[in-house]
Amino acid sequence: MSIRKTYPMQAYKIMHGLWGMGQMMFTKYLIVVDDECLRTATDMHNTSEVLFRLCANTDPQRDSIFTKGPSDVLDHATSEIASGSKLGLDATKKILGEGFKRPWPPLIKMDQQVREKITALFGKAT
């Protein structure tokens, strides 16, 4: 899920909202990223981009939430039938009011010259 965050803790609001919507209650893991991460519908399947944001933008204690709720009756991993835990991860940039007390660093991108050199050495740059 990608959002354009406008207020503190918005990612958590989105997680709880999704877990409360019909069949989404069966979702065990939710990762919320900034809208710039997923610009098009096909980017939702760009695992590398999502995992980069997950690793670069999260502190496990600050940015994760465990909760309990309904689960699929066919999910063999839960302790109880039809009841299990869920994990939500806030992989968005942190803003004032979210426990991050310094400026959020900009995303470093390769300039065209570096991109061409990498392409020449290794093939297409990502």
C-alpha positions in Angstrom: 0.0 0.0 0.0 1.3 3.4 -0.8 0.1 6.7 0.6 0.8 10.4 0.4 1.3 11.0 4.1 -0.2 14.3 5.4 -0.2 13.8 9.2 1.6 11.8 11.9 0.7 8.1 12.3 -1.3 8.1 9.1 0.3 4.8 8.1 -1.1 3.1 11.2 -4.6 4.5 10.5 -4.4 3.0 7.0 -3.3 -0.4 8.3 -6.2 -0.6 10.8 -8.7 0.7 8.2 -7.6 -2.0 5.8 -7.8 -4.8 8.4 -11.3 -3.6 9.0 -12.5 -3.9 5.4 -14.2 -7.1 4.4 -11.8 -9.7 3.1 -8.8 -7.5 4.0 -9.2 -8.8 7.6 -7.4 -11.9 6.4 -4.2 -10.0 5.5 -1.4 -11.0 7.8 1.2 -8.5 6.7 0.8 -4.9 5.5 3.7 -2.7 4.4 2.9 1.0 3.9 5.3 3.0 1.7 5.3 6.6 0.4 3.5 7.3 -2.8 6.7 8.2 -4.6 7.8 4.5 -4.1 4.9 3.2 -6.1 4.0 5.5 -8.9 1.9 3.2 -11.0 -0.1 0.0 -10.5 2.7 -2.1 -11.9 5.1 -0.7 -9.3 3.0 -2.5 -6.6 4.8 -5.7 -7.8 8.2 -4.1 -7.7 9.5 -6.1 -4.7 13.0 -4.5 -4.9 11.6 -1.0 -4.4 9.3 -2.0 -1.6 12.0 -4.0 0.2 14.5 -1.1 -0.2 12.0 1.3 1.5 11.3 -1.3 4.2 15.0 -1.7 5.0 15.9 2.0 4.6 12.9 3.7 6.3 12.1 1.5 9.3 13.3 1.0 12.9 11.7 -2.3 14.0 10.5 -1.0 17.4 9.2 2.3 16.2 7.7 1.3 12.9 6.0 -2.0 13.5 2.7 -3.0 15.1 1.4 -6.4 16.1 -2.4 -6.9 16.5 -4.8 -9.8 16.6 -7.9 -10.4 14.5 -9.7 -12.8 12.3 -7.7 -15.1 10.0 -8.5 -17.5 7.3 -9.8 -20.8 8.6 -7.4 -22.5 6.2 -4.3 -20.7 7.6 -2.5 -23.5 9.4 0.1 -21.2 11.0 -2.3 -19.6 13.5 -2.6 -20.8 17.1 -6.3 -20.8 17.0 -8.7 -21.6 14.1 -9.8 -18.4 12.4 -7.9 -16.1 14.8 -4.4 -14.9 14.5 -1.9 -12.1 14.6 -1.1 -9.5 12.0 2.0 -7.4 11.4 2.0 -3.8 10.1 5.1 -2.0 9.0 5.3 1.7 8.4 8.0 2.2 5.7 7.1 5.8 5.0 9.4 8.8 5.6 9.0 10.0 9.2 7.5 13.4 9.8 7.3 15.6 12.9 5.3 13.9 15.6 6.4 10.3 14.7 9.4 10.1 17.1 12.1 11.0 14.5 13.9 14.1 15.8 16.2 15.0 12.8 15.7 15.9 9.2 14.8 13.0 7.0 17.6 12.4 4.5 16.9 12.7 0.8 16.9 9.6 -1.4 20.3 9.3 -3.2 19.9 8.7 -6.9 22.5 8.0 -9.6 23.1 10.8 -12.1 23.2 10.0 -15.8 27.0 9.7 -16.0 27.1 7.1 -13.2 24.1 5.3 -14.7 25.9 5.0 -18.1 29.1 3.8 -16.4 27.2 1.1 -14.4 25.3 0.1 -17.6 28.6 -0.3 -19.5 30.1 -2.4 -16.7 27.2 -4.6 -15.7 24.3 -4.1 -18.1 21.1 -2.3 -17.4 21.1 -0.2 -14.2 18.1 -0.4 -11.9 
